[in-house]
Amino acid sequence: MVTAATANPGADPKTTQLRLASGNGPITRTVLQTPLRDASPSEIPLIDISPVFSDSLGERQAVARKIHDAATNTGFFYIANHGVPSDVTDDACAACLDFFQQDLDTKMRAEAKNSPFLNGFRAPDKQRINPDEGTDAKEAFSVMYDPRIDSTTPRPEDIPEHVTKHMRSEDHPWETTANMPRFQEAAVRYFKACLVLARALTRAFALSLDLPEDTFDAKVQYPDCSIGLNYYPPMPASKTAAPNDPDARPSLGSHTDFQLFTILWQDSNGGLQILRRDGQWLNARPVQDTFVVNIADCLQRITNDKYVSTVHRVQNWSGRERVSMPFFWGFGLHESCGVLDSCVGPGEERKYEEIRCADWLNKRIAHMLDLDEDEDNGR
């Protein structure tokens, strides 16, 4: 719904209402109908995180303070000098293009619907992360955490049963793409590099909250994490993602991520957009040799809303194919999550109860399905 502004040139801009799922159920955000603009360095800062690998606690704390500032502002930041070699990301991107440029019948052999854990290929025109914005114009390939590729874990057979019952690893993604051995090799190499980086960032986030840096180590020993290999065909620039517009066709609809944080590699074509708290859409343009990191719902929850899980979407108006490779990172599903004592100030209350991470994930997914059902029922 668009709210009309008065004829006064100085009047407030027009707005629309955007519905989306969140960690607290379906919510509505007011979106300014002002032109899309590029984010400034203060809105999405670039942080050199090389000191997180330093032996100096002071240097690690200095980076953590910058992360704290970004997490309490827009909830997005770029990271440079992150330790992931460019050949790892380049090879993964090239392997993605090789896979997605195959004919559809070949790709469908790896269809995620044939996996009990939804590992594998998701076909075009089948996903709509935000029902109000229509069907997403993308293809994807998802791979869940597999302890067999994690050098920090014991032998899989030695992992406790209460942990393994929540794991969603399997051979389906690779058995069904055996015609492309390079695809598995490049994707696994990228997954391994992201595991190392995510654990380092987890410690930095602990420091950013004035906690001992090993506070979350046990909770991510067997993480709930995955990679999404995304392929976006070019979209006409005339097609916006206006809520409730039946002609809208987003590349990826407006949403927030579920877990602690996401590490995103994106190619040079651009398309990622974030929504400021005041309702302004911003371009998160690619910055060479960086990842984008964004806060997700679970981290907002355990920080009592101190850290911001920011709404974002994708519109590939570049006129070219776009590849992105998000790495989603969270506590193990056998763990629990609750508001941290350090995030409850004097006179404040905990906004959220302690909950098992598996129950939290199911609750978050249910909120997304509720939004979908509302749309299907015309509400």
KENU-967033 format. One record per residue (C-alpha): y, x, z; residue in one letter. Coordinates in Angstrom, 1 decimal. Example, Ala and Ser with C-alpha at 12.3 -4.5 7.8 and 13.67 -1.06 7.14 Angstrom:
BEGIN
<site <-4.5, 12.3, 7.8>, 'a'>
<site <-1.1, 13.7, 7.1>, 's'>
//
This chain:
BEGIN
<site <0.0, 0.0, 0.0>, 'm'>
<site <3.4, 1.4, -1.0>, 'v'>
<site <6.4, 0.9, 1.2>, 't'>
<site <9.6, 0.5, -0.8>, 'a'>
<site <12.6, 2.6, 0.0>, 'a'>
<site <16.1, 1.1, -0.2>, 't'>
<site <18.5, 1.8, -3.1>, 'a'>
<site <20.3, 4.3, -0.8>, 'n'>
<site <19.6, 7.8, -2.2>, 'p'>
<site <19.5, 9.1, 1.3>, 'g'>
<site <16.8, 6.6, 2.4>, 'a'>
<site <13.4, 7.6, 3.6>, 'd'>
<site <11.0, 8.3, 0.8>, 'p'>
<site <8.3, 5.8, -0.2>, 'k'>
<site <5.0, 6.1, 1.5>, 't'>
<site <1.4, 5.0, 1.1>, 't'>
<site <-1.3, 4.4, 3.6>, 'q'>
<site <-4.4, 6.6, 3.3>, 'l'>
<site <-7.6, 5.6, 5.0>, 'r'>
<site <-10.3, 8.2, 5.8>, 'l'>
<site <-13.1, 8.9, 8.2>, 'a'>
<site <-12.5, 11.3, 11.1>, 's'>
<site <-14.1, 12.5, 14.3>, 'g'>
<site <-12.7, 9.4, 16.0>, 'n'>
<site <-13.8, 6.9, 13.4>, 'g'>
<site <-11.9, 5.5, 10.4>, 'p'>
<site <-8.2, 6.3, 10.6>, 'i'>
<site <-5.1, 5.6, 8.5>, 't'>
<site <-2.5, 8.3, 7.6>, 'r'>
<site <1.0, 7.7, 6.2>, 't'>
<site <1.5, 9.8, 3.1>, 'v'>
<site <4.9, 10.6, 1.7>, 'l'>
<site <5.4, 9.9, -2.0>, 'q'>
<site <7.4, 13.1, -2.4>, 't'>
<site <6.4, 15.6, -5.1>, 'p'>
<site <3.5, 17.9, -4.4>, 'l'>
<site <4.8, 21.4, -3.5>, 'r'>
<site <3.3, 24.8, -2.8>, 'd'>
<site <2.7, 25.6, 0.9>, 'a'>
<site <5.0, 28.2, 2.4>, 's'>
<site <3.7, 31.3, 4.2>, 'p'>
<site <4.6, 29.6, 7.5>, 's'>
<site <2.5, 26.6, 6.6>, 'e'>
<site <-0.6, 28.5, 5.5>, 'i'>
<site <-0.1, 32.0, 6.8>, 'p'>
<site <-2.0, 35.0, 5.5>, 'l'>
<site <-3.7, 36.9, 8.3>, 'i'>
<site <-5.1, 40.4, 8.0>, 'd'>
<site <-8.3, 40.1, 10.1>, 'i'>
<site <-9.5, 43.7, 9.8>, 's'>
<site <-8.7, 44.2, 13.5>, 'p'>
<site <-11.4, 41.7, 14.5>, 'v'>
<site <-13.9, 44.5, 13.6>, 'f'>
<site <-11.9, 47.0, 15.7>, 's'>
<site <-13.2, 48.6, 18.9>, 'd'>
<site <-9.8, 47.9, 20.5>, 's'>
<site <-9.6, 44.6, 22.5>, 'l'>
<site <-5.9, 44.6, 22.1>, 'g'>
<site <-6.1, 44.7, 18.3>, 'e'>
<site <-8.6, 41.9, 18.3>, 'r'>
<site <-6.4, 39.8, 20.6>, 'q'>
<site <-3.4, 40.4, 18.3>, 'a'>
<site <-5.3, 38.8, 15.5>, 'v'>
<site <-6.5, 36.0, 17.8>, 'a'>
<site <-2.9, 35.1, 18.6>, 'r'>
<site <-2.1, 34.7, 14.9>, 'k'>
<site <-5.2, 32.5, 14.5>, 'i'>
<site <-4.0, 30.4, 17.5>, 'h'>
<site <-0.6, 29.9, 15.9>, 'd'>
<site <-2.2, 28.8, 12.6>, 'a'>
<site <-4.8, 26.5, 14.3>, 'a'>
<site <-2.1, 24.6, 16.2>, 't'>
<site <0.2, 24.3, 13.1>, 'n'>
<site <-1.4, 23.1, 9.9>, 't'>
<site <-5.0, 24.2, 10.8>, 'g'>
<site <-5.3, 26.3, 7.6>, 'f'>
<site <-4.8, 30.0, 7.0>, 'f'>
<site <-5.8, 32.7, 4.5>, 'y'>
<site <-7.8, 35.7, 5.7>, 'i'>
<site <-7.5, 39.2, 4.0>, 'a'>
<site <-9.6, 42.3, 4.7>, 'n'>
<site <-12.4, 40.1, 5.8>, 'h'>
<site <-15.2, 42.6, 5.0>, 'g'>
<site <-16.9, 40.5, 2.3>, 'v'>
<site <-17.1, 42.7, -0.9>, 'p'>
<site <-15.6, 41.2, -4.0>, 's'>
<site <-18.8, 41.8, -6.0>, 'd'>
<site <-20.6, 39.4, -3.5>, 'v'>
<site <-18.2, 36.6, -4.3>, 't'>
<site <-17.9, 37.5, -8.0>, 'd'>
<site <-21.7, 37.5, -8.5>, 'd'>
<site <-22.0, 34.2, -6.6>, 'a'>
<site <-19.3, 32.6, -8.7>, 'c'>
<site <-20.9, 33.8, -11.9>, 'a'>
<site <-24.3, 32.6, -10.8>, 'a'>
<site <-22.8, 29.2, -10.0>, 'c'>
<site <-21.3, 28.9, -13.5>, 'l'>
<site <-24.7, 29.9, -15.0>, 'd'>
<site <-26.4, 27.1, -13.0>, 'f'>
<site <-23.9, 24.3, -13.6>, 'f'>
<site <-23.5, 25.0, -17.3>, 'q'>
<site <-27.2, 24.1, -17.8>, 'q'>
<site <-28.1, 20.7, -19.2>, 'd'>
<site <-28.3, 17.9, -16.7>, 'l'>
<site <-32.0, 17.4, -17.0>, 'd'>
<site <-32.7, 21.0, -16.0>, 't'>
<site <-30.3, 20.8, -13.0>, 'k'>
<site <-31.9, 17.5, -11.9>, 'm'>
<site <-35.1, 19.3, -11.1>, 'r'>
<site <-33.3, 20.6, -8.1>, 'a'>
<site <-31.9, 17.2, -7.1>, 'e'>
<site <-31.0, 17.0, -3.4>, 'a'>
<site <-32.5, 13.5, -3.2>, 'k'>
<site <-35.9, 15.1, -3.5>, 'n'>
<site <-35.3, 17.2, -0.4>, 's'>
<site <-35.7, 15.7, 3.1>, 'p'>
<site <-32.7, 17.7, 4.2>, 'f'>
<site <-30.6, 17.1, 1.0>, 'l'>
<site <-30.7, 20.7, 0.0>, 'n'>
<site <-30.1, 21.2, -3.7>, 'g'>
<site <-28.2, 19.7, -6.6>, 'f'>
<site <-25.9, 16.8, -6.4>, 'r'>
<site <-25.2, 15.2, -9.8>, 'a'>
<site <-21.8, 14.3, -11.2>, 'p'>
<site <-20.4, 10.8, -10.5>, 'd'>
<site <-22.6, 10.3, -7.5>, 'k'>
<site <-20.4, 11.3, -4.6>, 'q'>
<site <-17.3, 9.7, -3.0>, 'r'>
<site <-16.2, 11.4, 0.2>, 'i'>
<site <-13.4, 8.9, 0.4>, 'n'>
<site <-14.2, 5.5, -1.0>, 'p'>
<site <-10.6, 4.4, -1.3>, 'd'>
<site <-10.0, 7.2, -3.8>, 'e'>
<site <-13.0, 6.5, -6.1>, 'g'>
<site <-15.9, 8.7, -7.1>, 't'>
<site <-15.4, 12.5, -6.9>, 'd'>
<site <-15.4, 14.4, -10.2>, 'a'>
<site <-17.6, 17.3, -9.1>, 'k'>
<site <-21.1, 18.6, -9.1>, 'e'>
<site <-22.5, 20.5, -6.1>, 'a'>
<site <-25.4, 22.5, -4.8>, 'f'>
<site <-26.0, 22.7, -1.1>, 's'>
<site <-28.1, 25.1, 1.0>, 'v'>
<site <-28.7, 24.7, 4.7>, 'm'>
<site <-29.1, 27.5, 7.2>, 'y'>
<site <-32.4, 29.4, 7.0>, 'd'>
<site <-33.2, 31.8, 9.9>, 'p'>
<site <-35.3, 33.8, 7.5>, 'r'>
<site <-32.1, 35.2, 5.9>, 'i'>
<site <-30.3, 35.8, 9.2>, 'd'>
<site <-30.7, 39.4, 10.4>, 's'>
<site <-29.5, 38.5, 14.0>, 't'>
<site <-32.4, 36.1, 14.7>, 't'>
<site <-36.0, 36.8, 15.8>, 'p'>
<site <-38.9, 36.0, 13.7>, 'r'>
<site <-38.9, 32.3, 12.7>, 'p'>
<site <-42.2, 31.8, 14.5>, 'e'>
<site <-40.6, 33.0, 17.7>, 'd'>
<site <-37.7, 30.5, 17.6>, 'i'>
<site <-38.1, 27.8, 20.3>, 'p'>
<site <-39.4, 24.4, 19.2>, 'e'>
<site <-36.3, 22.6, 20.6>, 'h'>
<site <-34.3, 24.7, 18.2>, 'v'>
<site <-36.5, 24.5, 15.1>, 't'>
<site <-36.8, 20.7, 15.2>, 'k'>
<site <-33.1, 20.6, 14.2>, 'h'>
<site <-33.3, 23.1, 11.4>, 'm'>
<site <-33.1, 22.0, 7.8>, 'r'>
<site <-34.2, 25.0, 5.9>, 's'>
<site <-36.8, 24.8, 3.1>, 'e'>
<site <-37.8, 26.4, -0.2>, 'd'>
<site <-36.8, 23.4, -2.3>, 'h'>
<site <-33.5, 24.9, -3.6>, 'p'>
<site <-35.2, 28.0, -4.8>, 'w'>
<site <-38.5, 26.6, -6.1>, 'e'>
<site <-36.6, 24.2, -8.3>, 't'>
<site <-34.3, 26.9, -9.7>, 't'>
<site <-37.0, 29.5, -10.3>, 'a'>
<site <-35.8, 29.7, -13.9>, 'n'>
<site <-32.7, 31.4, -12.6>, 'm'>
<site <-33.8, 34.0, -10.1>, 'p'>
<site <-30.2, 35.5, -10.1>, 'r'>
<site <-29.0, 32.2, -8.7>, 'f'>
<site <-31.0, 32.5, -5.5>, 'q'>
<site <-30.3, 36.2, -5.2>, 'e'>
<site <-26.5, 35.8, -5.5>, 'a'>
<site <-26.3, 32.6, -3.3>, 'a'>
<site <-28.4, 34.2, -0.5>, 'v'>
<site <-26.3, 37.4, -0.6>, 'r'>
<site <-23.2, 35.3, -0.2>, 'y'>
<site <-24.7, 33.2, 2.6>, 'f'>
<site <-25.6, 36.4, 4.5>, 'k'>
<site <-22.1, 37.8, 4.2>, 'a'>
<site <-20.6, 34.5, 5.4>, 'c'>
<site <-22.8, 34.6, 8.5>, 'l'>
<site <-21.4, 37.9, 9.5>, 'v'>
<site <-17.9, 36.9, 8.9>, 'l'>
<site <-18.3, 33.5, 10.7>, 'a'>
<site <-19.7, 35.1, 13.8>, 'r'>
<site <-16.8, 37.6, 13.9>, 'a'>
<site <-14.3, 34.7, 13.5>, 'l'>
<site <-16.1, 32.7, 16.2>, 't'>
<site <-15.3, 35.5, 18.6>, 'r'>
<site <-11.7, 35.6, 17.4>, 'a'>
<site <-11.4, 31.9, 18.0>, 'f'>
<site <-12.7, 32.3, 21.6>, 'a'>
<site <-10.0, 35.0, 22.2>, 'l'>
<site <-7.4, 32.7, 20.6>, 's'>
<site <-8.2, 30.2, 23.4>, 'l'>
<site <-7.9, 32.8, 26.1>, 'd'>
<site <-11.6, 32.8, 26.6>, 'l'>
<site <-14.0, 35.8, 26.8>, 'p'>
<site <-14.8, 36.6, 23.2>, 'e'>
<site <-18.6, 36.0, 23.7>, 'd'>
<site <-18.0, 32.5, 25.0>, 't'>
<site <-19.6, 30.8, 22.0>, 'f'>
<site <-22.1, 33.5, 21.0>, 'd'>
<site <-25.1, 31.6, 22.4>, 'a'>
<site <-24.1, 28.3, 20.7>, 'k'>
<site <-24.0, 29.9, 17.3>, 'v'>
<site <-27.2, 32.0, 17.6>, 'q'>
<site <-28.9, 29.4, 15.6>, 'y'>
<site <-25.9, 27.7, 13.9>, 'p'>
<site <-25.6, 24.5, 12.0>, 'd'>
<site <-24.2, 25.9, 8.9>, 'c'>
<site <-24.5, 25.6, 5.1>, 's'>
<site <-22.9, 26.7, 1.8>, 'i'>
<site <-21.7, 24.3, -0.8>, 'g'>
<site <-21.5, 25.6, -4.3>, 'l'>
<site <-19.0, 23.3, -6.1>, 'n'>
<site <-18.3, 22.8, -9.8>, 'y'>
<site <-15.2, 20.9, -10.8>, 'y'>
<site <-14.6, 19.9, -14.4>, 'p'>
<site <-10.9, 19.9, -15.5>, 'p'>
<site <-9.1, 16.6, -14.7>, 'm'>
<site <-6.0, 15.2, -16.5>, 'p'>
<site <-2.9, 15.9, -14.5>, 'a'>
<site <-1.8, 12.3, -14.9>, 's'>
<site <-4.6, 11.0, -12.7>, 'k'>
<site <-3.4, 11.2, -9.1>, 't'>
<site <-5.4, 10.5, -6.0>, 'a'>
<site <-3.3, 7.6, -4.8>, 'a'>
<site <-5.0, 5.5, -2.2>, 'p'>
<site <-6.2, 2.1, -3.4>, 'n'>
<site <-5.5, 3.0, -7.0>, 'd'>
<site <-8.6, 1.8, -9.0>, 'p'>
<site <-7.8, 4.3, -11.7>, 'd'>
<site <-7.6, 7.2, -9.4>, 'a'>
<site <-10.2, 10.0, -9.9>, 'r'>
<site <-10.1, 12.8, -7.4>, 'p'>
<site <-11.9, 16.0, -7.9>, 's'>
<site <-12.8, 15.7, -4.2>, 'l'>
<site <-11.4, 12.9, -2.1>, 'g'>
<site <-9.2, 13.3, 1.1>, 's'>
<site <-11.3, 14.2, 4.2>, 'h'>
<site <-11.6, 16.5, 7.2>, 't'>
<site <-14.6, 18.8, 7.7>, 'd'>
<site <-17.1, 18.1, 10.4>, 'f'>
<site <-17.9, 21.3, 12.3>, 'q'>
<site <-16.0, 24.2, 13.9>, 'l'>
<site <-14.4, 25.7, 10.9>, 'f'>
<site <-14.9, 26.2, 7.1>, 't'>
<site <-14.6, 29.5, 5.2>, 'i'>
<site <-13.7, 28.8, 1.6>, 'l'>
<site <-13.8, 31.1, -1.4>, 'w'>
<site <-12.0, 29.5, -4.4>, 'q'>
<site <-11.5, 30.9, -7.9>, 'd'>
<site <-8.1, 31.5, -9.4>, 's'>
<site <-7.7, 28.1, -11.0>, 'n'>
<site <-6.4, 26.3, -7.9>, 'g'>
<site <-6.7, 22.7, -6.9>, 'g'>
<site <-7.0, 22.7, -3.0>, 'l'>
<site <-4.3, 20.5, -1.4>, 'q'>
<site <-3.7, 19.9, 2.3>, 'i'>
<site <-1.8, 17.1, 4.1>, 'l'>
<site <0.8, 18.1, 6.6>, 'r'>
<site <1.1, 16.0, 9.7>, 'r'>
<site <4.4, 14.6, 8.4>, 'd'>
<site <2.5, 13.2, 5.3>, 'g'>
<site <3.5, 15.8, 2.7>, 'q'>
<site <0.8, 17.1, 0.4>, 'w'>
<site <0.9, 20.9, -0.2>, 'l'>
<site <-0.9, 23.1, -2.7>, 'n'>
<site <-3.0, 25.8, -1.1>, 'a'>
<site <-2.8, 28.1, -4.0>, 'r'>
<site <-5.5, 30.8, -4.5>, 'p'>
<site <-4.6, 34.2, -3.1>, 'v'>
<site <-6.6, 37.1, -4.6>, 'q'>
<site <-9.3, 38.7, -2.3>, 'd'>
<site <-8.8, 36.2, 0.4>, 't'>
<site <-10.7, 33.3, 1.9>, 'f'>
<site <-9.2, 30.1, 3.2>, 'v'>
<site <-10.2, 29.1, 6.7>, 'v'>
<site <-9.6, 25.6, 8.0>, 'n'>
<site <-10.2, 24.0, 11.4>, 'i'>
<site <-12.8, 21.2, 11.4>, 'a'>
<site <-13.4, 18.1, 13.6>, 'd'>
<site <-15.6, 19.6, 16.3>, 'c'>
<site <-13.2, 22.5, 17.0>, 'l'>
<site <-10.4, 19.9, 17.3>, 'q'>
<site <-12.6, 17.9, 19.7>, 'r'>
<site <-13.5, 20.8, 22.0>, 'i'>
<site <-9.9, 22.0, 22.1>, 't'>
<site <-8.7, 18.5, 23.2>, 'n'>
<site <-6.8, 18.1, 19.9>, 'd'>
<site <-4.9, 21.4, 20.5>, 'k'>
<site <-6.3, 22.7, 17.2>, 'y'>
<site <-5.8, 20.6, 14.1>, 'v'>
<site <-8.5, 19.5, 11.7>, 's'>
<site <-6.3, 18.9, 8.7>, 't'>
<site <-6.9, 16.4, 5.9>, 'v'>
<site <-7.4, 18.1, 2.5>, 'h'>
<site <-8.6, 17.2, -1.0>, 'r'>
<site <-9.1, 18.8, -4.4>, 'v'>
<site <-7.4, 18.0, -7.7>, 'q'>
<site <-8.5, 20.3, -10.6>, 'n'>
<site <-5.5, 19.9, -12.9>, 'w'>
<site <-5.9, 23.5, -14.2>, 's'>
<site <-7.4, 22.4, -17.5>, 'g'>
<site <-10.3, 24.8, -16.8>, 'r'>
<site <-13.6, 24.7, -14.9>, 'e'>
<site <-13.2, 25.4, -11.2>, 'r'>
<site <-15.7, 26.9, -8.8>, 'v'>
<site <-15.4, 26.9, -5.0>, 's'>
<site <-17.9, 28.0, -2.4>, 'm'>
<site <-17.2, 26.6, 1.1>, 'p'>
<site <-19.2, 27.9, 4.1>, 'f'>
<site <-19.4, 25.2, 6.8>, 'f'>
<site <-20.0, 26.6, 10.3>, 'w'>
<site <-20.8, 24.9, 13.6>, 'g'>
<site <-22.7, 25.1, 16.9>, 'f'>
<site <-26.5, 24.7, 16.7>, 'g'>
<site <-27.5, 21.1, 16.7>, 'l'>
<site <-29.6, 21.6, 19.8>, 'h'>
<site <-26.4, 22.7, 21.7>, 'e'>
<site <-23.8, 20.4, 23.2>, 's'>
<site <-20.0, 20.3, 22.8>, 'c'>
<site <-17.4, 19.1, 25.2>, 'g'>
<site <-13.7, 19.7, 25.9>, 'v'>
<site <-13.1, 23.3, 27.1>, 'l'>
<site <-11.5, 23.6, 30.6>, 'd'>
<site <-8.9, 26.0, 29.2>, 's'>
<site <-7.7, 23.3, 26.9>, 'c'>
<site <-6.9, 20.7, 29.6>, 'v'>
<site <-3.5, 21.4, 31.0>, 'g'>
<site <-2.0, 20.1, 34.2>, 'p'>
<site <-1.8, 16.3, 34.2>, 'g'>
<site <-3.9, 16.1, 31.0>, 'e'>
<site <-7.2, 14.3, 30.7>, 'e'>
<site <-10.2, 15.1, 28.6>, 'r'>
<site <-10.1, 13.0, 25.5>, 'k'>
<site <-13.7, 13.4, 24.6>, 'y'>
<site <-17.0, 13.3, 26.5>, 'e'>
<site <-19.7, 16.0, 26.4>, 'e'>
<site <-22.1, 15.2, 23.6>, 'i'>
<site <-25.2, 16.8, 22.0>, 'r'>
<site <-24.2, 18.4, 18.7>, 'c'>
<site <-26.9, 16.6, 16.9>, 'a'>
<site <-25.5, 13.3, 18.2>, 'd'>
<site <-22.0, 14.4, 17.3>, 'w'>
<site <-23.0, 15.1, 13.7>, 'l'>
<site <-24.8, 11.7, 13.4>, 'n'>
<site <-21.7, 9.9, 14.9>, 'k'>
<site <-19.4, 11.7, 12.4>, 'r'>
<site <-21.6, 10.8, 9.5>, 'i'>
<site <-21.8, 7.2, 10.7>, 'a'>
<site <-18.0, 7.0, 10.7>, 'h'>
<site <-17.9, 8.1, 7.1>, 'm'>
<site <-20.6, 5.5, 6.2>, 'l'>
<site <-18.6, 2.8, 8.0>, 'd'>
<site <-15.6, 3.6, 5.8>, 'l'>
<site <-17.8, 3.3, 2.7>, 'd'>
<site <-19.2, -0.1, 3.9>, 'e'>
<site <-15.7, -1.4, 4.6>, 'd'>
<site <-14.7, -0.5, 1.0>, 'e'>
<site <-17.8, -2.1, -0.5>, 'd'>
<site <-17.1, -5.3, 1.5>, 'n'>
<site <-13.5, -5.4, 0.4>, 'g'>
<site <-12.0, -4.7, 3.8>, 'r'>
//
